[in-house]
Amino acid sequence: MPLPKIEEARKLSDQELEEQIIAIKRELFELRFQKGTRRLEKPHQFKHARHRLAQLMTVERERQLKAGSHSESEAAE
């Protein structure tokens, strides 16, 4: 399974983005739990989940910065 592209994350709405972040964090928790109980069958899922979480959080931060710079420019006028 190929890793998802960041363009897919950029197409999500703010609500969908937040839901995806929560879901990935939950998935990482479950993977850590499986690892601790020695039931983890696919260790590469850690890499995929962490990569996806990083993408989603990057897009979220980009949007925050864009909104912040937009409001700062309005305040300067």
N, C-alpha and C positions, 0 to 999 in steps of 0.2 A: 504494500500500500504506500503510495507516494505521500510525502508530507504536503499538507495544504499550502496553497499560495497566499501571500498576504493580500493580494487583490480581492480574494474571496472575503476576507475579514473587513476590508474597506467598504464592501457593498452592504454590510449589515447596518441596520438601524442602531441607534444608541441602546434601545431596550434589548434587542437581540444580542448585541455585543456584551452587555452586562450579564445576560442569561448564559451566554457561552462561557464567559469567564468563571462564573459560579460553577457551571457544570464541569469544566476542566479542573478546577481546584478540587472538587469533590472526587473526580476520577483519580487525581494524583493521590489524594488521601487513601482511597481504596487500594490503589496500587502499592502504596507504602505498607498498608495493613497486610496485603497479600504477601509482600516480601518478608515482613516480620514473622508471618506464620508459615513461611516456606511453601506457599501455594502459588507463587507467581510463575506462570508458564511462559509468558512472552515479555522478557525484560526490555525489549526495544520499545515497548509502549511508553516507558518513562520518557524516552527521548522525544517521541512524537507528542506526548501530552505537554511536556515542558516547552517544546518548540511552538506549539499552538498557543499556549498561554502567553508566551513572550510576544507572539504576533498580535494577539488580541489586546494585550496591555499596551503595546506600542501604538496601535491604532487609537486606542482610548486616549493615550497621552497626546497624540498628534491633534486630536479633536479638542482636547482641553487647551492646548497651547494656541490653536487657531481661534478658539472662542475668546481666550484671554487677550490675545493681541488685537482682536477685532474690537473688544470692549475698551481696551486701552486707547486705541486710535479714536474712538468716539468720544472718550473723555477728554482727549487732548484738543478736540475741536471746540 
